[in-house]
Amino acid sequence: MAYEISLTIPKGIEVLHSDLVIIARQDGALLGTLTISKGTIDWRPKNRRAGKKGETQLTWSQFADRMQSTKTE
């Protein structure tokens, strides 16, 4: 099970006016797209369109809360 992550950094490391887009693949098949912006972090699974219905959008506070409440074994 090989994972491939592609990263596009349009204007350097600091996210200002262009979003950071990360493409995630497993064994060559698209898993989804992670978009990082100043205000939100968005996950769009494969075969979904961009927009509120096709993706999960969280503010950074919501994302932090969700990550802290997630238990790993």
N, C-alpha and C positions, 0 to 999 in steps of 0.2 A: 504494500500500500504506500505508494509514493505521493507526497504532497508537493505541489508547486505553487509558489507565491510570486506574483509579479507585482512590482511596485512602481508607480509613476509619481514622480515628484516634480510638478510643473515649475515651481519657482523656489527651489531650495527646501530646507527642512522646516522652517517656520510656516505654518498655514495662515496665510493672510487673506487673499482674495480668490485663490484657487484651491479647490478641494484636493486632498490626498486620496488617490484611488488605489485600492489593493485588490487584485484579482486572485482568487483562491481556486486551485484545481487539485483533484485527487486522481491519480493515474491518468492524467490528461483530460479528464472530464471536469467541466466547470462546476464548482460547488456554489459560488456566489461572488458578489462584489461588496467590499467594505469601503465606504466613503467616509472620510474624516474631514470635518469642517470646523470652523471656529465655534459654531453653536451646537452642532449635533454630530453623532456618529450613526451611520445608516448601514444596515445589512440588507442586501437584495439577493435572495436565493436565485439559483438558475431558473430560467424560463419565466422570470417575473419582470414586469416593466418598472421603470423608475416612477416614483410617486407614492403617495400615502398608502394606496391599496396594495402595492406590490412589494413594499419593503418595511422593515422595522426601523423606526427612527426614534432615537433616544437623545435627550439632552445629556450633557456630560455628567450632571448630578444624578440623573436617572441611571446612566450607565455605571457610575461608581457604586450606587446603591445595589444594582443588580449583581455586579461582580462580587461585592462583599457578601451578599446573601447566598451566592452559589458555593456549595460545598464540593470540594474535590477529595477524592479518595486516594 
